[in-house]
Structures are given as C-alpha cells and as structure tokens.
Amino acid sequence: MSFFRSAFDAIKKGLQKTAEAIGGQLRSLLLGRTLSEELIDEIESRLIAADVGVKAARELVAGLRAEFRSGRVSRGEDALEYLKTSLKARWPAQSRAIATAPAKPTVILVVGVNGVGKTTSVAKIAKSLKDEGRSVLLAAADTFRAGAVAQLTEWSNRLGIDIVKGKAGADPAAVAFDAADAALARGSDVLLVDTAGRLHTQENLMRELSKIRAVLAKKIPGAPHEVLLVLDATSGQNAVQQARLFATAAGVTGIFLAKLDGTARGGIVVAIREELDVPVKLVGVGETPADVQPFDPDRFVEAMFAA
C-alpha cells in the first residue's frame, strides 16, 4: 500500500502558474502554426526561461529539430505532443515511493536550508502518513532556529500527532535519541525527524546532522531509511545547487519539492532530474497540510502543459 494517494486535479491546480508559463506560452506560440526553424529556436528560449535547464532544453529541441527536418513533425500541435512525450521519457523507471523499513519504525530524516518551508513540509508529510493509517511520531530536532520547536509543536497539536522535543538549544542528537526510544516503545509506524536548516559550508551543523544519523542508526537498524531534502521550487536553479551539495553531504535519498503553487518555475523538476541521480518523491502544491502529492512524471508533465 502506497504511503500517498495522488490526485491529478491537485497537481494541476498546484502547477497552474507553471502551466501558464510553459504550456500556455507554448500553445499560444505553436497552435495553428506550421513549424519552422525560427519557432523551434523560440521553443528553446521559453523552455530555458521556465527553468527546465539549459542541458534539457537543448536536448529536447535538438530532438524536435531532427523530427522537423525529417518531415515527421510539421505542425505546432505535433511539436507540443513531441515535447510532452519526450519530457515524460526523461525519467527512468525507478521507485519514487517513500522507503518502508522491514520492521517498525520507518525513520524519515528531513533536511534542507532555512526558509524552504522545511517544518511545514514535515507537517504535510506527517498528515499524509496519518491519513494512510500510519501511526506517526514527530521529533523536533531543529533546536537551533528560534521558534522551530514551537512551530512543529503547533502542527502536532493541530494534526493530533505526538511529538518528542527538548528545551530550546538542546542537543539535536539527544532529541533524536529520545524520539527513537519513544518510537520503539510505542510501536510507531514512522518516526519523522525535523532537523536544523543548514548549508554545506556550516561544518558544525553538518557534524550535528552526522551525529543525528549515527544515533538513529544505533537505535534502529538501517535508520534513517529515508533522507528527504526539502527544496523551494521558487528558488529556481539555486535549488539544483542545494540538491547537488546536500546529496553528497547528507546522503539524500529523495527530494520534496515545495512551494510549487507559488512559482512558474515548476520546470525545475526537469533540471533536478538532469543534474542529480536523486529522485523527486514528493511535491508541495499548496499551503495546507493536505497539499502534498507523490511525484509522478507523467501526471506532472501533463499538468505542466494543461490548458
């Protein structure tokens, strides 16, 4: 049974700004027109502007140009279908499901820089897991940021999900240790650990993250079973750079792409795929705890081009 249920309408609504920037502009450019070299050049410019990445845009356009010159694609409508099909084909057949441990609890570690919506994303994940019938325990291991523990506590109260926390400024690894103990004692299905926002250049914080991982691994076999990196879709290419750095430093196994509803840069998911061998697993498509969806490439691309 999947942790998350997907709804195309939710993806479509969340990607409305992206659809206007990509699908809407390309439809206005191409529909009812005969394809030409000049139109293909314009397609490339618009794909790059939508943050799909220079490499992906050039490869997509090179393929389209070859189809055009061979005579297999001649109309604007055909070009749109070619782009959709080619984008869908860029993702390999791989599991994008959240990991499940062979024995309780599954430990999910959530990382990311400050300001990306990490703690709110933790709440969204927690609600989705609870809605799937999973028992969830939150660990407030972001003890460095003023208000972070209070924010997660507020979410725990609103969602009716238990939380383990320490005092302000407490050792994050100690909080993780106590949370692991509690999850084992209670038989929780999932332990969801919020961590301090950090950059790869903040060596002390990266060391703390290593300590948290070590504590969890000592208490629970194989933990953490999933390390989710929260990225802010509105940051565009900066998100790709963050993902590249965290993938190495934190052992990231999946990406939660947040704030998609607030940007026209949803094409960044393509750039992330091209630059990293880390799957996007979840996308945030709204402001409420219910607004999280599993990433499905076919549905995502369809939503990007939706009218």
C-alpha positions as CSV (number, residue, x, y, z in Angstrom):
1,M,0.0,0.0,0.0
2,S,1.4,3.4,-1.0
3,F,2.0,6.0,1.7
4,F,0.5,8.7,-0.5
5,R,-2.6,8.9,-2.7
6,S,-2.3,11.0,-5.8
7,A,-4.9,13.3,-7.4
8,F,-4.3,14.8,-10.9
9,D,-6.6,17.7,-10.1
10,A,-4.4,18.7,-7.1
11,I,-1.2,18.6,-9.2
12,K,-2.9,20.6,-12.0
13,K,-4.1,23.2,-9.5
14,G,-0.7,23.4,-7.9
15,L,1.1,23.8,-11.2
16,Q,-1.2,26.5,-12.6
17,K,1.5,29.1,-12.7
18,T,3.9,26.7,-14.3
19,A,1.3,25.6,-16.8
20,E,0.7,29.2,-17.8
21,A,4.5,29.8,-18.2
22,I,5.2,26.6,-20.1
23,G,2.1,25.0,-21.6
24,G,0.2,28.3,-22.1
25,Q,3.0,30.1,-23.7
26,L,3.9,27.2,-26.0
27,R,0.3,26.7,-27.0
28,S,0.0,30.4,-27.9
29,L,3.2,30.2,-29.8
30,L,2.5,26.9,-31.7
31,L,-1.2,26.1,-32.1
32,G,-2.4,26.6,-35.6
33,R,1.1,27.3,-37.0
34,T,3.4,25.5,-39.3
35,L,6.7,24.6,-37.6
36,S,9.8,26.4,-38.6
37,E,13.4,26.7,-37.5
38,E,12.6,30.1,-36.0
39,L,9.7,28.7,-34.0
40,I,12.0,25.9,-32.7
41,D,14.5,28.5,-31.6
42,E,11.8,30.3,-29.7
43,I,10.7,27.0,-28.0
44,E,14.2,26.6,-26.7
45,S,14.3,30.1,-25.2
46,R,10.9,29.5,-23.5
47,L,12.0,26.2,-22.0
48,I,15.1,27.7,-20.6
49,A,13.2,30.6,-19.2
50,A,10.9,28.1,-17.4
51,D,13.9,26.7,-15.6
52,V,13.9,23.2,-17.2
53,G,17.7,23.7,-17.5
54,V,19.9,24.6,-20.5
55,K,21.0,21.0,-21.0
56,A,17.5,19.5,-21.0
57,A,16.1,22.3,-23.2
58,R,18.8,21.9,-25.8
59,E,18.4,18.1,-25.9
60,L,14.6,18.4,-26.3
61,V,15.0,21.0,-29.0
62,A,17.7,19.0,-30.8
63,G,15.3,16.0,-31.0
64,L,12.5,18.2,-32.1
65,R,14.6,19.8,-34.8
66,A,15.6,16.4,-36.1
67,E,12.0,15.3,-36.3
68,F,11.1,18.6,-38.1
69,R,13.9,18.2,-40.7
70,S,12.9,14.6,-41.3
71,G,9.4,15.7,-42.1
72,R,7.9,13.7,-39.2
73,V,6.8,16.8,-37.3
74,S,5.5,19.7,-39.2
75,R,2.7,21.3,-37.2
76,G,2.8,23.3,-34.0
77,E,0.3,20.8,-32.4
78,D,2.7,17.9,-33.3
79,A,5.6,19.8,-31.7
80,L,3.6,20.1,-28.4
81,E,2.9,16.4,-28.3
82,Y,6.5,15.6,-29.1
83,L,7.7,17.8,-26.2
84,K,5.3,16.2,-23.8
85,T,6.3,12.7,-24.8
86,S,10.0,13.5,-24.7
87,L,9.8,15.1,-21.3
88,K,7.9,12.0,-19.9
89,A,10.6,9.7,-21.3
90,R,13.4,11.6,-19.4
91,W,12.6,9.9,-16.1
92,P,13.9,6.3,-15.7
93,A,11.7,3.6,-14.4
94,Q,12.6,3.7,-10.7
95,S,10.8,3.6,-7.4
96,R,9.7,7.0,-6.1
97,A,7.9,5.6,-3.1
98,I,8.9,6.6,0.4
99,A,11.0,3.8,1.9
100,T,9.5,1.4,4.3
101,A,11.6,-0.4,6.9
102,P,11.2,-4.2,7.3
103,A,10.4,-3.6,11.0
104,K,8.8,-0.6,12.8
105,P,9.6,2.2,12.8
106,T,10.5,3.6,9.4
107,V,12.7,6.6,10.1
108,I,12.5,9.6,7.8
109,L,15.0,12.4,8.3
110,V,14.1,15.7,6.8
111,V,16.9,18.2,5.8
112,G,17.2,21.5,4.0
113,V,18.3,25.1,4.3
114,N,16.3,27.6,6.3
115,G,13.5,29.3,4.5
116,V,12.5,26.5,2.2
117,G,9.4,25.6,4.2
118,K,11.0,22.5,5.8
119,T,9.0,22.4,9.0
120,T,5.7,22.9,7.2
121,S,6.7,20.2,4.8
122,V,7.3,17.9,7.7
123,A,3.7,18.6,8.8
124,K,2.4,17.8,5.3
125,I,4.3,14.5,5.2
126,A,3.0,13.6,8.7
127,K,-0.6,14.3,7.8
128,S,-0.4,12.3,4.6
129,L,1.1,9.3,6.5
130,K,-1.6,9.6,9.2
131,D,-4.3,9.7,6.5
132,E,-2.9,6.5,5.2
133,G,-3.5,4.9,8.6
134,R,0.1,5.1,9.8
135,S,1.0,6.0,13.4
136,V,3.5,8.8,13.3
137,L,5.8,10.3,15.9
138,L,7.5,13.7,15.3
139,A,10.9,14.6,16.5
140,A,11.7,18.3,16.9
141,A,15.4,18.1,16.3
142,D,15.7,21.6,14.8
143,T,16.7,23.1,18.1
144,F,18.9,25.9,16.7
145,R,16.3,28.1,14.9
146,A,14.2,30.3,17.2
147,G,10.6,29.2,17.1
148,A,11.2,25.9,15.1
149,V,10.2,23.6,18.0
150,A,7.2,25.8,18.8
151,Q,6.2,25.7,15.1
152,L,6.4,21.9,14.9
153,T,4.6,21.6,18.3
154,E,1.7,23.7,16.9
155,W,1.5,21.5,13.9
156,S,1.5,18.4,16.1
157,N,-1.4,19.8,18.1
158,R,-3.4,20.7,15.0
159,L,-2.8,17.3,13.4
160,G,-3.2,15.2,16.6
161,I,0.2,13.7,16.2
162,D,2.6,13.1,19.1
163,I,5.9,14.9,19.3
164,V,9.2,14.4,21.1
165,K,11.1,17.6,21.8
166,G,13.8,19.1,24.1
167,K,14.4,22.5,25.5
168,A,15.4,25.4,23.3
169,G,19.1,24.9,22.3
170,A,19.1,21.2,23.3
171,D,21.4,18.8,21.6
172,P,19.6,17.7,18.4
173,A,21.2,14.2,18.6
174,A,19.8,13.8,22.1
175,V,16.3,14.7,20.9
176,A,16.7,12.2,18.1
177,F,17.8,9.6,20.6
178,D,14.8,10.2,22.9
179,A,12.5,10.1,19.9
180,A,13.9,6.8,18.6
181,D,13.4,5.3,22.1
182,A,9.8,6.6,22.2
183,A,9.0,5.3,18.7
184,L,10.3,1.9,19.6
185,A,8.4,1.8,22.9
186,R,5.1,2.9,21.3
187,G,5.4,0.7,18.2
188,S,5.1,3.8,15.9
189,D,5.0,3.1,12.2
190,V,7.0,6.2,11.3
191,L,9.4,8.4,13.1
192,L,9.6,11.7,11.3
193,V,12.7,13.8,12.3
194,D,12.9,17.6,11.6
195,T,16.4,18.9,11.6
196,A,18.1,22.3,11.6
197,G,18.4,24.3,8.4
198,R,22.0,24.2,7.3
199,L,24.3,24.9,4.4
200,H,27.2,22.6,3.3
201,T,29.6,25.4,4.4
202,Q,28.3,25.2,8.0
203,E,30.6,22.4,9.2
204,N,29.3,22.4,12.8
205,L,25.7,21.9,11.6
206,M,26.8,19.2,9.2
207,R,28.5,17.5,12.0
208,E,25.3,17.6,14.0
209,L,23.5,16.0,11.2
210,S,26.1,13.2,11.1
211,K,25.6,12.8,14.9
212,I,21.8,12.5,14.4
213,R,22.3,9.9,11.7
214,A,24.6,7.9,13.9
215,V,22.3,8.0,16.9
216,L,19.3,6.8,14.8
217,A,21.4,4.0,13.2
218,K,22.5,2.8,16.6
219,K,19.0,2.7,18.0
220,I,17.1,1.4,14.9
221,P,18.6,-0.9,12.3
222,G,19.1,0.7,8.9
223,A,17.9,4.2,10.1
224,P,17.4,6.6,8.7
225,H,15.6,4.7,6.0
226,E,14.8,7.8,4.0
227,V,16.6,11.2,3.9
228,L,14.3,13.8,2.3
229,L,15.7,17.1,1.1
230,V,13.2,19.9,1.0
231,L,13.8,22.3,-1.8
232,D,12.0,25.6,-2.6
233,A,10.7,25.5,-6.2
234,T,10.6,29.3,-6.3
235,S,14.4,29.5,-6.0
236,G,14.9,28.0,-9.5
237,Q,18.4,27.0,-10.3
238,N,19.5,27.7,-6.7
239,A,17.5,24.6,-5.8
240,V,19.6,22.5,-8.1
241,Q,22.8,23.7,-6.5
242,Q,21.4,23.0,-3.0
243,A,20.4,19.5,-4.1
244,R,23.8,18.8,-5.5
245,L,25.6,19.8,-2.3
246,F,23.2,18.0,0.1
247,A,23.1,14.8,-1.9
248,T,26.8,14.3,-1.1
249,A,26.9,15.7,2.4
250,A,23.7,14.3,3.9
251,G,23.1,11.0,2.0
252,V,19.9,12.3,0.5
253,T,17.6,9.6,-0.9
254,G,14.7,11.7,-2.1
255,I,13.5,15.2,-2.7
256,F,10.4,17.1,-1.5
257,L,9.9,20.0,-4.0
258,A,7.9,22.6,-2.0
259,K,6.0,25.7,-2.9
260,L,5.2,24.7,-6.5
261,D,1.9,26.6,-6.3
262,G,3.8,29.8,-5.7
263,T,6.0,29.8,-8.8
264,A,6.1,29.5,-12.6
265,R,9.3,27.6,-12.2
266,G,7.9,24.1,-12.0
267,G,10.2,23.1,-14.8
268,I,13.0,23.0,-12.3
269,V,12.0,19.4,-11.6
270,V,13.4,18.6,-15.1
271,A,16.7,20.3,-14.3
272,I,17.0,18.4,-11.0
273,R,16.5,15.1,-12.9
274,E,19.2,16.0,-15.3
275,E,21.8,17.1,-12.7
276,L,21.3,14.5,-10.0
277,D,20.7,10.9,-9.5
278,V,18.2,11.6,-6.7
279,P,14.5,11.1,-7.3
280,V,11.9,13.7,-6.6
281,K,9.5,11.8,-4.4
282,L,7.0,14.4,-3.2
283,V,5.8,17.8,-4.3
284,G,4.1,20.5,-2.3
285,V,1.2,22.1,-4.3
286,G,-0.5,24.4,-1.7
287,E,-0.3,25.9,1.8
288,T,-2.4,23.4,3.8
289,P,-1.1,20.1,5.3
290,A,-3.2,18.3,2.8
291,D,-1.3,19.8,-0.1
292,V,1.3,17.2,-0.8
293,Q,1.4,14.7,-3.6
294,P,3.7,11.9,-4.8
295,F,5.7,12.9,-7.8
296,D,4.5,11.1,-10.9
297,P,6.4,12.2,-14.1
298,D,3.5,11.5,-16.5
299,R,1.0,13.4,-14.4
300,F,3.4,16.2,-13.7
301,V,4.2,16.8,-17.4
302,E,0.5,16.7,-18.3
303,A,-0.1,19.3,-15.6
304,M,2.7,21.5,-16.9
305,F,1.0,21.5,-20.3
306,A,-2.6,21.7,-19.1
307,A,-4.9,24.3,-20.6
